[in-house]
Amino acid sequence: MGADDFGDLGVGGASAKGKQVDGAVHVVDLRTQDVLGNTPAVTVSIKSVVTGPHNVVVHLIALDEDGRAVEYLMGWGTSRHGQLGDWKDSNKGHPIPFISSPRSLPLPQENCGILQVAMGTHHTVVLHPSGRVSALGSNRKGQLAALEDLQAVSNIGCTWNGTYAIVGHEDSWSVVSIGSHTKGQLGRHLAKEGAQTHVPGNVCFSFSQGTHRLSKLACGSEHVLALFKAVRDASQPSHTEVWGWGWNEHGNLGLGHTVDQELPVRLWPPPLAMGHQPQAVDVWAGCGTSWILLCG
């Protein structure tokens, strides 16, 4: 549903920005030869749908007549930077600016499976069950640099031009960030842009791993939220906290001002809050917007 700029809808026929498709609701066909190749799929199940600003990647599993499962990534939308694979004009050899119907993406690593997919504006990142990461697309902001060297990754996320990885589990975790830092979105002391932002580094939280368990990372356009389960005193029950950093031009960090934050700051409970506060149970981040789901 909606505008079909850059083939956003995946229904074919888009030829330029501003092109509209007749009808209110459209159906994307995932059982085409462009997606599944020559696999005679009997059942197609969708594991996830991930969206970028003007593109979509779907993780699906197709079962053939013998019950054999084949895993696919497929996508459509903007593709000029290789974020959907190396698609080129057959006559001129130039990258195709966008793809208006579903096409199969190359699996970055063979026979390694797909656990999660995340997308930025010009890059796509894939997490495998092995805890390793693969990537497609632009590295102009360093958003892909050395990602394939990471190990024991349990979760991934992307801002427009940055990549984030949760490394480790439980009481031994870190959030690794890389890419654009123009708004402080890497969460560590760095120059706004330069070689340092092209080297993976840990987000600098002001507490120890022993007091906080990371539950979720939510990446917006240029800011990031992190939901934690916190225990500051063994004699007291645990509670949840939300921390955030990066772009704050629109007050999207909820701090009462619009100054960007280079290092993580606590957003919930508010630093000066008194008495009982509802527990944060989930977080989401958008383009200059944030949401915290509260309970109790």
Buried (B, 14 or more C-beta within 10 A) or exposed (E): EEBBBBBBBBBBEBEEEEBEBEEEEBEBEBEBEBBBEEBEBEEBEEBEEBEBBBBBBBBBBBBBEEEEEBBBBBBBBBBBBBBBBEBEEEEEEEEBBBBBBBBBBEBBBEEBEBBBBBBBBBBBBBBBEEBBBBBBBBBEBBBBBEBEEBEBBBBBBBBBBBBBBBBBEEEEBBBBBBBBBBBBBBBBEBEEEEEBBBEBBBBBBEBEBEBBBBBBBBBBBBBBBBBBBBBEEEEEEBBBBBBBBBBBEEBBBBBEEEEBBBBBBBBBBEEEEEEEBEBBBBBBBEEBEBEBEBEE
